Amino acid sequence: MSQKSVSRVVHAVTEAINKKLLRKYIKFPMTPEGRRAAKAKCRNAPQPFPDAIGAIDCTHIKILAPKLHEEAYVSGHHEGHSLNVQVVCDPDLLILNINAKWPGARHDAHIWANSPVLSTMKRHFDNGDRRTWLLGKLKTNFTRMECL
């Protein structure tokens, strides 16, 4: 099978997943009820963490070098080209949110700063929800970083 055919099939399958499955199964807790349920799940997990709704991290997924902006996909920490993918999951490792739009050269802190999850967390914080957390490790060279 040619590279062109494989690329077409991968694109079609990705589109089908995004349209048919993504919104159905990957849901970040947006409502007060959803956030309460997520907190209960984290509170009752084998390694409990009160008031958490999930865990967040980024990982590099290797890809073939793209033709456009190839240099943006080269990570300083990993060989070759990659996407830097941010994932939020619950204690059962069910994905609550996934962000796979950033090239491998982008730092985790940049992805977080531009994440819809950060916007959602900030909105809830500004509306008085001061006891809701995402667990994650902060990897940055910045001297000061604000996060929720």
C-alpha positions as CSV (number, residue, x, y, z in Angstrom):
1,M,0.0,0.0,0.0
2,S,1.4,3.4,-0.9
3,Q,2.2,6.2,1.7
4,K,-0.5,8.3,0.1
5,S,-3.1,5.6,0.6
6,V,-2.1,5.0,4.2
7,S,-2.2,8.7,4.9
8,R,-5.7,8.9,3.5
9,V,-6.9,6.0,5.6
10,V,-5.3,7.3,8.8
11,H,-7.0,10.7,8.1
12,A,-10.4,9.1,7.5
13,V,-10.1,7.0,10.6
14,T,-9.0,10.0,12.7
15,E,-11.9,12.0,11.4
16,A,-14.4,9.2,12.2
17,I,-13.0,8.8,15.8
18,N,-13.2,12.6,16.3
19,K,-16.8,12.8,15.1
20,K,-18.3,9.6,16.5
21,L,-16.3,8.7,19.6
22,L,-14.4,11.6,21.0
23,R,-17.2,13.7,22.4
24,K,-19.1,10.6,23.5
25,Y,-16.4,9.1,25.7
26,I,-13.9,11.9,26.5
27,K,-15.6,14.4,28.8
28,F,-14.0,16.8,31.1
29,P,-16.2,17.4,34.2
30,M,-17.8,20.8,33.4
31,T,-20.9,20.8,35.6
32,P,-21.0,21.0,39.4
33,E,-22.4,17.4,39.4
34,G,-19.7,16.2,37.1
35,R,-17.0,17.8,39.2
36,R,-18.5,16.4,42.5
37,A,-18.5,12.9,40.9
38,A,-14.9,13.3,39.7
39,K,-13.8,14.5,43.2
40,A,-15.5,11.5,44.8
41,K,-13.7,9.1,42.4
42,C,-10.4,10.7,43.3
43,R,-11.2,10.7,47.0
44,N,-12.0,7.0,46.9
45,A,-9.1,6.0,44.7
46,P,-6.4,3.6,45.9
47,Q,-4.1,6.6,46.3
48,P,-6.7,9.2,47.4
49,F,-6.3,12.9,46.8
50,P,-9.1,15.1,48.2
51,D,-10.6,17.7,45.9
52,A,-8.7,16.5,42.8
53,I,-10.7,15.8,39.6
54,G,-7.9,14.1,37.7
55,A,-4.2,14.0,36.7
56,I,-2.6,15.9,33.9
57,D,0.7,15.4,32.0
58,C,2.2,15.7,28.5
59,T,3.9,13.0,26.5
60,H,5.7,12.9,23.2
61,I,4.3,10.8,20.4
62,K,6.7,10.1,17.6
63,I,5.6,11.0,14.1
64,L,7.1,11.2,10.6
65,A,8.7,14.5,9.8
66,P,6.0,16.8,8.4
67,K,6.8,18.8,5.2
68,L,5.6,22.1,6.7
69,H,7.4,23.6,9.7
70,E,9.4,20.4,10.2
71,E,11.7,22.1,12.7
72,A,8.8,22.8,15.1
73,Y,8.3,19.0,15.6
74,V,11.8,18.3,16.7
75,S,12.0,18.0,20.5
76,G,15.2,18.8,22.3
77,H,14.6,15.9,24.7
78,H,13.6,13.1,22.3
79,E,15.1,11.8,19.1
80,G,13.2,12.6,15.9
81,H,9.9,14.4,15.4
82,S,6.9,14.3,17.7
83,L,3.7,15.8,18.9
84,N,3.6,16.9,22.5
85,V,0.2,15.6,23.7
86,Q,-1.5,16.7,26.9
87,V,-3.8,14.3,28.6
88,V,-6.1,14.6,31.6
89,C,-7.3,11.3,33.1
90,D,-9.2,10.1,36.1
91,P,-8.0,7.4,38.7
92,D,-9.3,4.6,36.5
93,L,-7.1,6.0,33.7
94,L,-10.2,7.1,31.7
95,I,-9.3,10.0,29.5
96,L,-11.1,13.2,30.4
97,N,-9.4,15.5,28.0
98,I,-6.8,15.2,25.3
99,N,-4.9,17.9,23.4
100,A,-2.8,16.7,20.5
101,K,-2.4,19.8,18.5
102,W,1.1,20.9,19.6
103,P,4.4,20.1,17.9
104,G,7.1,18.4,19.9
105,A,9.2,21.5,20.3
106,R,6.5,23.1,22.4
107,H,7.1,23.0,26.2
108,D,4.5,21.5,28.5
109,A,4.0,24.9,30.2
110,H,3.1,26.5,26.8
111,I,0.6,23.8,26.1
112,W,-1.0,24.2,29.6
113,A,-1.0,28.0,29.2
114,N,-3.0,27.6,25.9
115,S,-5.2,24.7,27.1
116,P,-9.0,24.8,27.1
117,V,-8.7,22.9,30.4
118,L,-6.8,25.9,32.0
119,S,-9.6,28.2,30.8
120,T,-12.2,25.9,32.3
121,M,-10.3,25.6,35.6
122,K,-9.9,29.4,35.8
123,R,-13.5,30.0,35.0
124,H,-14.6,27.7,37.9
125,F,-12.0,29.3,40.2
126,D,-13.3,32.8,39.4
127,N,-16.8,31.6,40.1
128,G,-15.8,30.5,43.6
129,D,-14.7,26.9,43.1
130,R,-11.5,27.2,45.1
131,R,-11.1,23.6,46.1
132,T,-10.7,21.7,42.8
133,W,-7.3,20.4,41.6
134,L,-5.6,18.7,38.7
135,L,-2.6,16.6,39.8
136,G,0.5,17.0,37.7
137,K,4.2,17.7,37.8
138,L,5.5,21.0,36.7
139,K,8.5,20.9,34.5
140,T,9.7,24.4,33.7
141,N,12.7,26.6,33.4
142,F,10.7,29.6,34.5
143,T,11.5,31.2,37.8
144,R,7.8,31.7,38.7
145,M,4.8,30.1,37.3
146,E,1.2,30.5,38.2
147,C,-1.1,27.5,37.9
148,L,-4.4,26.3,39.5
